[in-house]
């Protein structure tokens, strides 16, 4: 597998890779994960032989994450790492699974071409929406990104927008998968791939089985990376406007944390809003299970939105701003009305929060769909992905 960020960092794609590795290895497969080297000491699983770390530069705003230049130096690191794996008895890989959209994708395709093995590409990223939310001149950034793509992958096509970028990557894939129906259909409509396999990311079967019931917090819980596309600050503004009494717990980190803490302090909400920082996977799931409801606030960015699915599997309903995610879940959600402006969206979320507090008080809580409770487990998701691998390999 090739990734844009190390599998031990925070993020839905990273969680998905860790779980896929675990259940693939349980099924007898050998998995090597190529990703940027992390920066710091005493990090989790630093000496795990399945990880091949390539030279990287830390992201200044959040050094948990890293940049990589996917050139010769990085490829030499991949080759050395794989050679070390083979020397310890591992077989040569027969397939590359790209779970990346930037440097990890370029390296993955280049490596597959060198070994003449097929690529399965899982698309995790709405490139256009993410860049529009985080970059001051998104059209310029997308044009530069496409120039980079054409340099790294000659013959990958023209175009300068986000969909052209993804089409260029997918052109060399033997199969493309997506973690939701709504993103898969969007990829198909925009010509990225004619037939995208839909394979949800899952929850760890073992953790789900062994998770103890923590004391009920009765809080609203928000989980994610604290960056603009995740809309943490609009959520806090909506919470302040709503006037509800339900407490809030926030799990995660990112460059907007200081702004979020400053806003909470300025509104005198420190007693009701707790920042818990980064928690382990198990701790995060326990907090979600204990919560009254999970809050999902990004709109148009998520390619699945794992946290509402995790909440549903744990029996916790969600407040969902992205109506594509609400439709996919099929139940267990309070839907936030759409609006054409951010001010309108904040008002709609505040209204939804008041509705949630009322419904919780009256015991009128939406129930997750049986399909999510049945299928959102990693063992079944890995089995579905293995079927794609076998099809691509002709096995």
SULVENDA-V597194 format. One record per residue. N is the residue number from 1. RES is the residue in three letters. BURIAL is 1 if it has 9 or more other ideal C-beta (glycine too) atoms within 8 Angstrom, else 0. Layout:
# SULVENDA-V597194
N | RES | BURIAL
N | RES | BURIAL
This chain:
# SULVENDA-V597194
1 | UNK | 1
2 | UNK | 1
3 | UNK | 1
4 | UNK | 1
5 | UNK | 1
6 | UNK | 1
7 | UNK | 1
8 | UNK | 1
9 | UNK | 1
10 | UNK | 0
11 | UNK | 0
12 | UNK | 1
13 | UNK | 1
14 | UNK | 1
15 | UNK | 1
16 | UNK | 1
17 | UNK | 1
18 | UNK | 1
19 | UNK | 1
20 | UNK | 1
21 | UNK | 1
22 | UNK | 1
23 | UNK | 1
24 | UNK | 1
25 | UNK | 1
26 | UNK | 0
27 | UNK | 0
28 | UNK | 0
29 | UNK | 0
30 | UNK | 0
31 | UNK | 1
32 | UNK | 1
33 | UNK | 1
34 | UNK | 1
35 | UNK | 1
36 | UNK | 1
37 | UNK | 1
38 | UNK | 1
39 | UNK | 0
40 | UNK | 0
41 | UNK | 0
42 | UNK | 0
43 | UNK | 0
44 | UNK | 0
45 | UNK | 0
46 | UNK | 0
47 | UNK | 0
48 | UNK | 0
49 | UNK | 0
50 | UNK | 0
51 | UNK | 1
52 | UNK | 1
53 | UNK | 1
54 | UNK | 1
55 | UNK | 0
56 | UNK | 1
57 | UNK | 0
58 | UNK | 1
59 | UNK | 1
60 | UNK | 0
61 | UNK | 0
62 | UNK | 0
63 | UNK | 1
64 | UNK | 0
65 | UNK | 1
66 | UNK | 1
67 | UNK | 1
68 | UNK | 1
69 | UNK | 0
70 | UNK | 1
71 | UNK | 0
72 | UNK | 0
73 | UNK | 0
74 | UNK | 1
75 | UNK | 1
76 | UNK | 0
77 | UNK | 1
78 | UNK | 1
79 | UNK | 0
80 | UNK | 0
81 | UNK | 1
82 | UNK | 1
83 | UNK | 0
84 | UNK | 1
85 | UNK | 1
86 | UNK | 1
87 | UNK | 0
88 | UNK | 0
89 | UNK | 0
90 | UNK | 0
91 | UNK | 0
92 | UNK | 0
93 | UNK | 1
94 | UNK | 0
95 | UNK | 1
96 | UNK | 1
97 | UNK | 1
98 | UNK | 1
99 | UNK | 1
100 | UNK | 1
101 | UNK | 1
102 | UNK | 0
103 | UNK | 1
104 | UNK | 1
105 | UNK | 1
106 | UNK | 1
107 | UNK | 1
108 | UNK | 1
109 | UNK | 1
110 | UNK | 1
111 | UNK | 1
112 | UNK | 1
113 | UNK | 0
114 | UNK | 0
115 | UNK | 1
116 | UNK | 0
117 | UNK | 1
118 | UNK | 1
119 | UNK | 1
120 | UNK | 1
121 | UNK | 1
122 | UNK | 1
123 | UNK | 1
124 | UNK | 1
125 | UNK | 0
126 | UNK | 1
127 | UNK | 1
128 | UNK | 1
129 | UNK | 1
130 | UNK | 1
131 | UNK | 1
132 | UNK | 0
133 | UNK | 1
134 | UNK | 0
135 | UNK | 0
136 | UNK | 0
137 | UNK | 0
138 | UNK | 1
139 | UNK | 0
140 | UNK | 0
141 | UNK | 1
142 | UNK | 1
143 | UNK | 1
144 | UNK | 0
145 | UNK | 1
146 | UNK | 1
147 | UNK | 0
148 | UNK | 0
149 | UNK | 1
150 | UNK | 1
151 | UNK | 0
152 | UNK | 0
153 | UNK | 1
154 | UNK | 0
155 | UNK | 0
156 | UNK | 1
157 | UNK | 1
158 | UNK | 0
159 | UNK | 1
160 | UNK | 0
161 | UNK | 1
162 | UNK | 1
163 | UNK | 1
164 | UNK | 1
165 | UNK | 1
166 | UNK | 1
167 | UNK | 1
168 | UNK | 1
169 | UNK | 1
170 | UNK | 1
171 | UNK | 0
172 | UNK | 1
173 | UNK | 1
174 | UNK | 0
175 | UNK | 1
176 | UNK | 1
177 | UNK | 1
178 | UNK | 1
179 | UNK | 1
180 | UNK | 1
181 | UNK | 0
182 | UNK | 1
183 | UNK | 1
184 | UNK | 1
185 | UNK | 1
186 | UNK | 0
187 | UNK | 1
188 | UNK | 1
189 | UNK | 0
190 | UNK | 1
191 | UNK | 0
192 | UNK | 1
193 | UNK | 1
194 | UNK | 0
195 | UNK | 0
196 | UNK | 1
197 | UNK | 1
198 | UNK | 1
199 | UNK | 1
200 | UNK | 1
201 | UNK | 1
202 | UNK | 1
203 | UNK | 1
204 | UNK | 1
205 | UNK | 1
206 | UNK | 0
207 | UNK | 1
208 | UNK | 1
209 | UNK | 0
210 | UNK | 0
211 | UNK | 1
212 | UNK | 0
213 | UNK | 0
214 | UNK | 1
215 | UNK | 0
216 | UNK | 0
217 | UNK | 1
218 | UNK | 0
219 | UNK | 1
220 | UNK | 1
221 | UNK | 1
222 | UNK | 1
223 | UNK | 1
224 | UNK | 1
225 | UNK | 1
226 | UNK | 1
227 | UNK | 1
228 | UNK | 0
229 | UNK | 1
230 | UNK | 1
231 | UNK | 1
232 | UNK | 1
233 | UNK | 1
234 | UNK | 1
235 | UNK | 1
236 | UNK | 1
237 | UNK | 1
238 | UNK | 1
239 | UNK | 1
240 | UNK | 1
241 | UNK | 1
242 | UNK | 1
243 | UNK | 0
244 | UNK | 1
245 | UNK | 0
246 | UNK | 1
247 | UNK | 1
248 | UNK | 1
249 | UNK | 1
250 | UNK | 1
251 | UNK | 1
252 | UNK | 1
253 | UNK | 1
254 | UNK | 1
255 | UNK | 0
256 | UNK | 1
257 | UNK | 1
258 | UNK | 0
259 | UNK | 0
260 | UNK | 1
261 | UNK | 1
262 | UNK | 0
263 | UNK | 1
264 | UNK | 1
265 | UNK | 1
266 | UNK | 0
267 | UNK | 0
268 | UNK | 0
269 | UNK | 1
270 | UNK | 0
271 | UNK | 0
272 | UNK | 0
273 | UNK | 1
274 | UNK | 0
275 | UNK | 1
276 | UNK | 0
277 | UNK | 0
278 | UNK | 0
279 | UNK | 0
280 | UNK | 0
281 | UNK | 1
282 | UNK | 0
283 | UNK | 0
284 | UNK | 1
285 | UNK | 1
286 | UNK | 1
287 | UNK | 1
288 | UNK | 1
289 | UNK | 1
290 | UNK | 1
291 | UNK | 1
292 | UNK | 1
293 | UNK | 1
294 | UNK | 1
295 | UNK | 1
296 | UNK | 1
297 | UNK | 1
298 | UNK | 1
299 | UNK | 0
300 | UNK | 0
301 | UNK | 1
302 | UNK | 1
303 | UNK | 1
304 | UNK | 1
305 | UNK | 1
306 | UNK | 1
307 | UNK | 1
308 | UNK | 1
309 | UNK | 1
310 | UNK | 1
311 | UNK | 1
312 | UNK | 1
313 | UNK | 1
314 | UNK | 1
315 | UNK | 0
316 | UNK | 1
317 | UNK | 1
318 | UNK | 1
319 | UNK | 1
320 | UNK | 1
321 | UNK | 1
322 | UNK | 1
323 | UNK | 1
324 | UNK | 1
325 | UNK | 1
326 | UNK | 1
327 | UNK | 0
328 | UNK | 1
329 | UNK | 1
330 | UNK | 0
331 | UNK | 1
332 | UNK | 1
333 | UNK | 1
334 | UNK | 1
335 | UNK | 0
336 | UNK | 1
337 | UNK | 0
338 | UNK | 0
339 | UNK | 1
340 | UNK | 0
341 | UNK | 0
342 | UNK | 0
343 | UNK | 0
344 | UNK | 1
345 | UNK | 1
346 | UNK | 1
347 | UNK | 1
348 | UNK | 1
349 | UNK | 1
350 | UNK | 1
351 | UNK | 1
352 | UNK | 1
353 | UNK | 1
354 | UNK | 1
355 | UNK | 1
356 | UNK | 1
357 | UNK | 1
358 | UNK | 0
359 | UNK | 1
360 | UNK | 1
361 | UNK | 0
362 | UNK | 0
363 | UNK | 0
364 | UNK | 0
365 | UNK | 0
366 | UNK | 0
367 | UNK | 0
368 | UNK | 1
369 | UNK | 1
370 | UNK | 0
371 | UNK | 0
372 | UNK | 1
373 | UNK | 1
374 | UNK | 0
375 | UNK | 0
376 | UNK | 1
377 | UNK | 1
378 | UNK | 1
379 | UNK | 1
380 | UNK | 1
381 | UNK | 1
382 | UNK | 1
383 | UNK | 0
384 | UNK | 1
385 | UNK | 1
386 | UNK | 1
387 | UNK | 0
388 | UNK | 1
389 | UNK | 1
390 | UNK | 1
391 | UNK | 0
392 | UNK | 1
393 | UNK | 1
394 | UNK | 0
395 | UNK | 0
